[in-house]
Amino acid sequence: MKKLFLWVMVVLGWGGMISCLSPQKTSDWKLVWEDDFEGSGFDTLTWSKIPRWTPEWARHMSDNEVCYEVKNGHLILKGVMNPDRNADTARFITGGVYTKYKKAFHGGRLEIRAKLQGARGAWPAIWLKPFEEEKYKWPSGGEIDIMERLNHDTIVYQTVHSVYTQHLNIRNNPPQGGTAAIRPDDYNVYAVEMYPDSVVFFVNDRRTFAYPKIETDKEGQFPFDKPYYLLVDMQLEGGWVGPVDTLDLPVEMSVDWVAIISEIQKSKKIYKFHKTIEDSFYICNYYISLKAVFCTRYVRMNKYRKEKKILCMNAVRLILCAVSVLALETLPAGAATVMPDGKGEKVICRGYEAHTSGRWYR
């Protein structure tokens, strides 16, 4: 009977491989909007050039065409030496676009695929501000920095700002931000998922940082459950990034696409484990507990991407898991546990919790 059960485990592992190779059957996300910059210019129904104004990041913004280019399906925003200081006295000029007054983002997942050229004093950013900005004096409406890069760094900064973090200076409970490694000379996909109780950041589909809503009597800890507009801009010089090396100019950020993906609620329970191979043993324990749930890696249909790669690591983990059980003929310690919470169930595995909704917590 025991051997029969173990062979069932192998079959389940192969079933995982089949499911992974057919991601549309387990995908719970769908593309709802995308701009891939295929025209001769950017869509002015969605985007406007960011005007110059007083904050450090905006003091070199310009509508000069030399700072903007759309070619081969990419929006290119540039930081350059000002070619005409008679018309504009700024030493440097930069290009940036935003969706202010035109397109709002609220909930779901926002992704931007971009390549950031390095330069001393370069400070490209992808970020969100409240769509109804006039109602909220900064930082009361919140700010979500999906990505900021400095100089030639091989990391990006991902941060949130609010009254709680700025005026009350509470930046470690919970942590206000984090850093994530990037491919500095290539395109990377920067993403944020916005929920009523958390903001979750990703780089290249890897979860890098999350900022949760917590129970507190302090003011303005989580103002992020509202519509936001998107800013994508090349910035030069500032107190944080430092001075510009003019020999590094011009400098560019190239945006391949911007996409909004919405979560589809499914009746089928899918727990998403996508951590280390060691987790496979805990997934096995969960299988052996005879709960009729398929543990699958977080996989989406990638039809909206120019990259057609689909990762099937979870299927490999399931097979490794089944093989390990066959070899040891024993169960590893530390089985995952299942707990109802009034809204469904959650699985606790190696300190991580996965809810039936697919949400991750730490």
C-alpha positions in Angstrom: 0.0 0.0 0.0 2.9 2.4 0.9 4.6 1.7 -2.5 1.4 2.3 -4.3 0.9 5.6 -2.6 4.5 6.7 -3.4 3.9 5.9 -7.1 0.8 8.0 -7.0 3.1 10.8 -5.8 5.2 10.4 -9.0 2.1 10.5 -11.1 1.1 13.7 -9.3 4.6 15.1 -10.0 4.2 14.4 -13.7 0.8 15.9 -13.6 2.5 19.1 -12.3 4.8 19.1 -15.3 1.8 18.9 -17.7 0.0 21.6 -15.9 3.1 23.8 -15.9 3.6 23.3 -19.6 0.0 24.5 -20.1 0.1 27.7 -18.0 -3.2 29.0 -19.3 -4.9 26.4 -17.2 -3.3 27.6 -14.0 -2.9 31.3 -14.8 -5.1 33.6 -12.7 -3.9 36.9 -14.3 -5.0 38.6 -17.6 -3.7 41.5 -19.5 -6.2 44.4 -19.4 -4.1 47.2 -20.9 -0.7 47.6 -22.6 1.3 50.3 -24.4 4.1 48.9 -26.4 5.1 52.2 -28.2 4.7 50.8 -31.7 3.7 54.1 -33.3 5.8 57.1 -34.4 5.3 58.9 -31.1 3.8 58.2 -27.7 0.0 58.1 -27.2 -1.0 61.6 -26.1 -4.4 60.2 -24.9 -2.4 58.3 -22.2 0.9 60.3 -21.7 2.0 63.9 -21.3 5.5 65.3 -21.0 6.3 66.1 -17.4 6.8 69.9 -17.0 9.6 71.5 -15.1 9.0 72.6 -11.6 10.7 73.1 -8.2 11.5 69.6 -6.8 15.0 68.3 -7.4 13.8 65.5 -9.6 11.9 67.9 -11.9 14.2 70.9 -12.2 15.7 69.7 -15.5 12.5 68.4 -17.1 11.9 69.7 -20.6 9.5 69.4 -23.5 12.4 69.7 -26.0 12.2 67.0 -28.6 15.8 66.2 -28.2 14.9 64.5 -25.0 12.3 62.2 -26.5 12.3 59.5 -29.2 10.0 56.6 -30.2 11.6 54.0 -32.4 11.4 50.3 -33.0 8.7 49.9 -30.4 10.6 51.7 -27.6 10.0 55.0 -25.9 13.4 56.6 -25.2 13.8 59.3 -22.6 17.1 61.2 -22.5 19.2 63.3 -20.3 21.4 65.7 -22.3 23.5 68.8 -22.2 21.2 71.7 -23.2 21.8 72.5 -26.8 20.3 76.0 -26.6 20.9 77.9 -23.4 19.5 81.1 -25.0 16.1 79.6 -25.1 16.4 77.7 -21.8 19.1 78.5 -19.2 19.1 75.1 -17.7 22.5 73.4 -18.0 21.0 69.9 -18.5 17.6 68.9 -19.8 15.7 65.6 -19.3 12.7 63.8 -20.7 9.9 62.3 -18.7 6.2 61.3 -19.3 3.3 60.7 -17.0 -0.4 59.7 -17.1 -1.6 62.5 -14.8 -5.3 63.4 -15.5 -5.4 60.7 -18.2 -4.9 57.2 -16.9 -5.2 55.9 -13.3 -3.9 52.6 -11.8 -5.6 51.0 -8.9 -5.2 47.4 -7.8 -3.8 44.6 -9.9 -0.3 44.4 -11.2 1.6 47.1 -13.1 4.6 46.1 -15.1 7.2 48.2 -17.0 10.0 46.7 -19.1 12.9 49.1 -19.4 16.6 49.4 -20.0 18.5 52.0 -17.9 21.8 53.4 -19.3 24.2 54.2 -16.5 25.9 57.6 -16.1 27.3 59.5 -13.1 24.5 61.7 -11.9 21.8 59.8 -13.7 18.7 59.1 -11.6 16.0 57.3 -13.8 12.7 56.6 -12.0 9.4 54.7 -12.4 6.9 55.7 -9.8 3.3 56.4 -8.7 1.6 59.5 -7.3 -2.1 59.9 -6.3 -4.4 60.4 -9.3 -6.4 63.0 -7.4 -3.2 64.7 -6.3 -4.8 68.1 -5.5 -6.6 66.4 -2.6 -3.4 65.3 -0.9 -0.5 67.4 0.1 2.6 65.3 -0.2 3.1 62.8 1.4 -0.4 62.4 2.7 -1.6 60.6 -0.4 1.4 58.3 -0.5 4.1 57.8 -3.1 5.1 54.4 -4.6 8.6 54.2 -6.1 8.6 51.1 -8.3 12.2 51.7 -9.3 15.0 54.3 -8.8 18.5 53.8 -10.0 21.6 55.9 -9.2 24.6 56.4 -11.4 26.0 53.0 -12.6 24.5 50.9 -9.7 23.7 47.2 -10.2 20.7 47.6 -7.9 17.5 49.6 -7.9 15.7 51.1 -4.9 12.0 50.3 -4.3 10.3 52.5 -1.7 7.0 53.9 -0.3 6.5 57.3 1.2 3.7 58.5 3.5 3.0 60.8 6.5 4.0 57.7 8.6 7.4 57.3 7.0 8.2 61.0 6.3 6.7 63.2 9.0 6.6 60.6 11.8 9.9 59.2 10.5 8.8 55.6 11.2 10.8 53.8 8.5 11.5 50.4 10.0 8.1 49.2 11.3 7.5 48.0 8.7 10.5 48.7 6.6 9.9 51.5 4.1 11.8 50.1 1.2 14.4 47.7 -0.2 16.9 47.1 -3.0 16.9 44.6 -5.8 19.6 43.4 -8.2 19.2 44.1 -11.9 20.9 43.3 -15.2 22.5 46.7 -15.5 23.1 46.6 -19.3 19.9 44.9 -20.3 16.1 45.2 -20.1 14.5 44.4 -16.7 10.8 44.1 -15.8 9.8 46.3 -12.8 6.4 45.5 -11.3 4.2 46.4 -8.4 1.0 44.7 -7.2 -1.4 46.9 -5.3 -3.8 45.4 -2.7 -6.0 46.9 -0.1 -3.6 45.8 2.6 -0.2 45.6 1.0 2.0 46.9 -1.9 4.3 44.2 -3.3 7.3 44.8 -5.5 9.0 42.7 -8.1 12.0 42.7 -10.5 12.1 40.2 -13.3 9.2 38.3 -11.7 11.1 37.9 -8.4 9.3 39.2 -5.4 11.7 41.7 -3.9 9.9 43.7 -1.2 6.4 44.2 0.3 5.0 47.0 2.4 1.9 45.8 4.5 -0.8 47.7 6.2 -0.4 47.2 10.0 -2.5 47.8 13.1 -1.3 51.2 14.5 -2.7 54.3 16.1 -0.2 56.4 14.1 -1.3 58.7 11.3 -1.2 57.8 7.6 0.6 54.4 7.8 -1.1 53.0 4.6 -2.6 55.5 2.3 -2.0 53.4 -0.8 -5.5 51.9 -1.5 -6.4 54.6 -4.1 -5.9 55.3 -7.8 -2.5 56.5 -8.8 -0.9 57.9 -12.0 2.4 56.7 -13.4 5.6 58.7 -14.0 8.5 57.4 -16.1 11.4 59.8 -16.2 15.1 60.4 -16.7 16.4 62.6 -14.0 19.9 64.2 -13.6 21.7 65.5 -10.5 20.6 65.9 -6.9 21.6 65.5 -3.3 21.0 61.8 -3.3 22.5 60.8 -6.7 25.3 63.4 -6.7 26.7 65.6 -9.5 26.7 64.8 -13.3 29.8 63.8 -15.2 29.2 65.6 -18.5 31.4 63.0 -20.2 28.7 60.4 -19.6 26.0 62.4 -21.4 23.8 61.9 -23.2 22.2 59.1 -21.1 19.0 57.2 -21.9 16.3 55.1 -20.5 14.5 52.9 -23.0 10.9 51.7 -22.2 9.8 48.6 -24.1 6.2 48.3 -22.7 3.9 49.2 -19.9 1.2 46.7 -18.9 -1.6 46.4 -16.5 -2.5 42.8 -15.5 -5.6 42.0 -13.5 -6.2 39.0 -11.2 -8.9 36.6 -12.1 -10.7 35.0 -9.2 -10.9 31.2 -9.8 -13.1 28.7 -7.9 -10.2 26.2 -8.0 -7.8 26.4 -5.1 -4.2 27.0 -6.1 -1.4 27.5 -3.6 1.6 29.2 -5.1 5.0 28.2 -3.8 8.0 29.7 -5.6 10.9 29.8 -3.2 13.9 27.4 -3.0 14.1 23.8 -4.0 14.0 22.9 -0.3 10.4 23.9 -0.3 9.6 20.9 -2.5 9.9 18.6 0.5 7.3 20.7 2.4 5.1 20.6 -0.6 5.5 16.8 -0.6 4.4 16.8 3.0 1.4 18.7 2.0 0.6 16.2 -0.7 1.0 13.4 1.8 -1.5 15.0 4.1 -3.9 14.0 1.4 -5.3 17.5 0.9 -6.6 17.6 -2.7 -4.8 20.7 -3.7 -2.2 21.2 -6.4 0.8 23.3 -5.4 2.0 25.1 -8.4 4.5 27.8 -9.2 3.3 31.3 -9.9 2.9 31.1 -13.7 1.1 33.4 -16.1 0.3 33.4 -19.8 3.1 35.5 -21.3 1.2 36.4 -24.5 1.5 40.1 -23.7 5.3 39.9 -23.4 7.9 40.1 -26.2 9.7 37.4 -24.2 8.0 34.0 -24.5 9.7 32.2 -21.7 7.7 30.1 -19.3 9.4 28.7 -16.2 8.5 25.3 -14.9 10.5 25.1 -11.8 7.7 23.9 -9.6 7.2 20.8 -11.8 10.9 20.0 -11.3 10.5 20.5 -7.6 7.6 18.1 -7.4 9.5 15.4 -9.3 12.5 15.9 -7.0 10.2 15.7 -4.1 8.6 12.5 -5.2 12.0 11.0 -6.0 13.3 11.9 -2.6 10.4 10.2 -0.9 10.9 7.1 -3.0 14.6 7.0 -2.1 14.1 7.6 1.6 10.8 5.8 2.1 10.2 8.3 4.9 8.7 11.7 5.4 10.8 14.7 6.1 9.9 16.7 9.2 8.2 20.1 9.2 5.1 19.5 7.2 3.2 22.4 5.9 0.0 23.2 7.8 -3.4 24.3 6.6 -5.5 26.7 8.6 -8.9 28.2 7.8 -9.1 31.9 8.4 -12.7 32.8 7.7 -11.9 33.8 4.1 -10.6 30.5 2.8 -7.5 28.7 3.9 -3.8 29.4 4.1 -0.8 27.1 4.0 2.2 27.9 6.2 5.5 26.6 4.8 9.0 27.4 6.0 7.9 30.7 7.5 5.9 31.8 4.4 2.2 31.9 4.2 0.2 31.3 1.0 -3.5 32.0 1.0 -6.0 30.4 -1.4 -6.0 33.8 -3.1 -2.4 33.3 -4.1 -1.2 36.2 -1.8 2.2 35.9 -0.2 3.0 37.0 3.3 6.2 36.8 5.4 
